[in-house]
Structures are given as C-alpha cells and as structure tokens.
C-alpha cells in the first residue's frame, strides 16, 4: 500500500469512529433528557403551587364563605338599607 492510501485509510477510520462515538453520545444525552423531563415538570408544578401563606389565605377564605352561608340562613339579607332614622314622624 502506498503512503497516501494508508493516510486516507487512517483518516477515514478515525473519522468513522469519531462519528459513531458522537452519535452514541448524542443518543445517550437525549435519552437522559427525556428521562429527566417528568422530574423537571414535577419541580415546576411544585413551584407553581401555593406557598404556605397562600394556602392559609385560601383556607380562611373558605371558612369565611362557609360562615357567610350559615349567617345568611339564620338572617337572610333583604336588600333594603336600614338607616336608623325614624321617618314615620
């Protein structure tokens, strides 16, 4: 074999091995990214969920809404305004 053919064979072999290695690495990287996707989604959803103060506010709101309905059952609102001035005189 001539020197030029040996160099061509060596370079093509190195190039082929490098290409195969790069494709394998990229496939593994994409596989890892797909596996970590649900974990990142879970973390993102946890960040979006209510913090402690917001949960306390929501619980207080629900409690106030419940109390309002109970009070309204005992003393229904008529819609008229009571001023405290006796206009019958």
Backbone as CSV, one residue per row, in Angstrom:
resi,resn,N_x,N_y,N_z,CA_x,CA_y,CA_z,C_x,C_y,C_z
1,UNK,0.853,-1.183,0.000,0.000,0.000,0.000,0.887,1.230,0.000
2,UNK,0.413,2.207,-0.704,1.180,3.443,-0.762,0.914,4.283,0.491
3,UNK,1.745,5.264,0.669,1.629,6.153,1.826,0.305,6.924,1.785
4,UNK,-0.109,7.391,0.651,-1.353,8.157,0.509,-2.562,7.297,0.860
5,UNK,-2.553,6.054,0.424,-3.691,5.173,0.734,-3.730,4.831,2.225
6,UNK,-2.558,4.695,2.864,-2.516,4.433,4.301,-3.065,5.632,5.084
7,UNK,-2.677,6.841,4.662,-3.177,8.053,5.327,-4.683,8.182,5.132
8,UNK,-5.160,7.924,3.927,-6.596,8.003,3.645,-7.355,6.975,4.480
9,UNK,-6.842,5.761,4.557,-7.486,4.713,5.352,-7.508,5.099,6.833
10,UNK,-6.409,5.615,7.339,-6.336,6.005,8.750,-7.303,7.153,9.046
11,UNK,-7.306,8.177,8.182,-8.202,9.319,8.406,-9.677,8.910,8.306
12,UNK,-10.011,8.075,7.350,-11.407,7.648,7.220,-11.821,6.781,8.410
13,UNK,-10.888,5.958,8.928,-11.180,5.144,10.106,-11.399,6.023,11.327
14,UNK,-10.530,7.008,11.537,-10.668,7.926,12.672,-11.972,8.718,12.557
15,UNK,-12.281,9.190,11.370,-13.498,9.953,11.143,-14.746,9.091,11.420
16,UNK,-14.714,7.844,10.963,-15.844,6.932,11.184,-16.041,6.648,12.672
17,UNK,-14.953,6.381,13.375,-15.038,6.100,14.809,-15.538,7.332,15.557
18,UNK,-15.044,8.521,15.187,-15.485,9.754,15.834,-16.982,9.999,15.570
19,UNK,-17.436,9.736,14.362,-18.852,9.920,14.025,-19.724,8.958,14.825
20,UNK,-19.329,7.706,14.899,-20.096,6.708,15.654,-20.141,7.096,17.140
21,UNK,-19.005,7.522,17.681,-18.962,7.947,19.093,-19.857,9.150,19.348
22,UNK,-19.824,10.122,18.436,-20.656,11.320,18.610,-22.138,10.975,18.554
23,UNK,-22.516,10.106,17.619,-23.921,9.706,17.520,-24.347,8.960,18.781
24,UNK,-23.519,8.082,19.279,-23.831,7.350,20.513,-23.981,8.316,21.684
25,UNK,-23.051,9.261,21.802,-23.113,10.251,22.896,-24.392,11.080,22.803
26,UNK,-24.740,11.534,21.607,-25.948,12.357,21.437,-27.205,11.547,21.784
27,UNK,-27.228,10.280,21.408,-28.380,9.434,21.727,-28.524,9.256,23.234
28,UNK,-27.422,9.026,23.923,-27.464,8.885,25.380,-27.895,10.191,26.054
29,UNK,-27.401,11.309,25.544,-27.760,12.608,26.103,-29.266,12.870,25.944
30,UNK,-29.799,12.590,24.768,-31.231,12.789,24.540,-32.060,11.849,25.407
31,UNK,-31.598,10.640,25.592,-32.298,9.677,26.445,-32.357,10.183,27.885
32,UNK,-31.236,10.714,28.377,-31.198,11.268,29.736,-32.134,12.471,29.865
33,UNK,-32.164,13.312,28.839,-33.043,14.479,28.873,-34.509,14.063,28.900
34,UNK,-34.858,13.024,28.164,-36.241,12.535,28.178,-36.615,11.959,29.540
35,UNK,-35.661,11.311,30.187,-35.944,10.726,31.492,-36.065,11.785,32.575
36,UNK,-35.324,12.883,32.464,-35.393,13.929,33.478,-36.543,14.898,33.223
37,UNK,-37.206,14.797,32.078,-38.328,15.685,31.761,-39.434,15.650,32.805
38,UNK,-39.956,14.474,33.160,-41.017,14.427,34.178,-40.565,14.962,35.536
39,UNK,-39.315,14.775,35.881,-38.805,15.282,37.153,-38.811,16.807,37.135
40,UNK,-38.364,17.392,36.026,-38.377,18.853,35.912,-39.803,19.387,35.910
41,UNK,-40.721,18.665,35.255,-42.118,19.098,35.251,-42.696,19.092,36.655
42,UNK,-42.373,18.061,37.428,-42.867,17.985,38.798,-42.339,19.148,39.629
43,UNK,-41.047,19.462,39.486,-40.467,20.589,40.216,-41.121,21.901,39.807
44,UNK,-41.388,22.058,38.513,-42.013,23.283,38.028,-43.428,23.422,38.586
45,UNK,-44.165,22.321,38.629,-45.521,22.372,39.173,-45.511,22.648,40.674
46,UNK,-44.519,22.117,41.389,-44.418,22.389,42.817,-44.131,23.862,43.073
47,UNK,-43.333,24.478,42.223,-43.056,25.902,42.372,-44.305,26.730,42.112
48,UNK,-45.136,26.256,41.173,-46.354,26.982,40.844,-47.429,26.811,41.905
49,UNK,-47.365,25.756,42.701,-48.398,25.516,43.696,-48.339,26.596,44.775
50,UNK,-49.373,26.662,45.561,-49.485,27.704,46.567,-48.398,27.574,47.627
51,UNK,-47.907,28.714,48.070,-46.989,28.681,49.188,-47.808,28.657,50.485
52,UNK,-47.158,28.656,51.622,-47.843,28.484,52.908,-48.825,29.623,53.167
53,UNK,-48.439,30.852,52.888,-49.312,31.996,53.129,-50.537,31.949,52.221
54,UNK,-50.339,31.582,50.965,-51.465,31.498,50.043,-52.435,30.398,50.465
55,UNK,-51.895,29.274,50.940,-52.773,28.195,51.421,-53.576,28.660,52.631
56,UNK,-52.931,29.395,53.550,-53.630,29.902,54.727,-54.726,30.881,54.308
57,UNK,-54.426,31.735,53.341,-55.435,32.668,52.851,-56.606,31.938,52.208
58,UNK,-56.316,30.899,51.461,-57.371,30.124,50.820,-58.246,29.422,51.857
59,UNK,-57.610,28.863,52.894,-58.383,28.217,53.961,-59.263,29.226,54.687
60,UNK,-58.718,30.407,54.956,-59.502,31.448,55.621,-60.666,31.898,54.743
61,UNK,-60.433,32.012,53.451,-61.497,32.388,52.524,-62.618,31.351,52.532
62,UNK,-62.249,30.079,52.481,-63.256,29.012,52.504,-64.051,29.058,53.810
63,UNK,-63.360,29.302,54.916,-64.029,29.392,56.210,-64.998,30.578,56.236
64,UNK,-64.575,31.718,55.726,-65.438,32.900,55.692,-66.647,32.672,54.788
65,UNK,-66.453,31.990,53.680,-67.561,31.682,52.782,-68.567,30.771,53.476
66,UNK,-68.063,29.794,54.216,-68.937,28.878,54.956,-69.717,29.654,56.028
67,UNK,-69.022,30.522,56.775,-69.698,31.327,57.795,-70.756,32.237,57.179
68,UNK,-70.477,32.807,56.022,-71.429,33.688,55.356,-72.705,32.942,54.999
69,UNK,-72.570,31.727,54.480,-73.773,30.966,54.131,-74.560,30.585,55.378
70,UNK,-73.857,30.253,56.477,-74.552,29.932,57.723,-75.293,31.146,58.271
71,UNK,-74.641,32.309,58.249,-75.280,33.533,58.730,-76.465,33.918,57.859
72,UNK,-76.333,33.690,56.576,-77.418,34.049,55.669,-78.631,33.146,55.884
73,UNK,-78.406,31.907,56.285,-79.525,31.015,56.606,-80.261,31.510,57.851
74,UNK,-79.509,31.974,58.848,-80.120,32.450,60.089,-80.814,33.801,59.908
75,UNK,-80.205,34.676,59.147,-80.741,36.022,58.969,-80.558,36.418,57.499
76,UNK,-81.563,36.114,56.675,-81.429,36.396,55.253,-81.354,37.902,54.979
77,UNK,-80.601,38.258,53.957,-80.471,39.654,53.568,-81.668,40.039,52.696
78,UNK,-82.292,41.194,53.029,-83.469,41.614,52.272,-83.103,42.556,51.136
79,UNK,-81.994,43.217,51.231,-81.590,44.130,50.182,-81.943,45.575,50.476
80,UNK,-82.774,45.838,51.494,-83.118,47.222,51.806,-82.105,47.793,52.797
81,UNK,-81.907,49.110,52.707,-80.934,49.788,53.540,-81.619,50.306,54.795
82,UNK,-81.055,50.001,55.942,-81.588,50.469,57.215,-80.701,51.616,57.682
83,UNK,-81.311,52.806,57.878,-80.523,53.986,58.222,-80.567,54.334,59.700
84,UNK,-81.510,53.873,60.416,-81.612,54.186,61.848,-82.348,55.471,62.112
85,UNK,-82.914,56.104,61.114,-83.695,57.332,61.274,-85.165,56.968,61.159
86,UNK,-85.920,57.388,62.140,-87.355,57.089,62.133,-88.074,58.133,61.269
87,UNK,-88.566,57.767,60.122,-89.218,58.683,59.191,-90.734,58.649,59.314
88,UNK,-91.235,57.918,60.256,-92.684,57.829,60.413,-93.265,59.080,61.052
89,UNK,-92.497,59.947,61.684,-92.995,61.154,62.341,-93.200,62.280,61.431
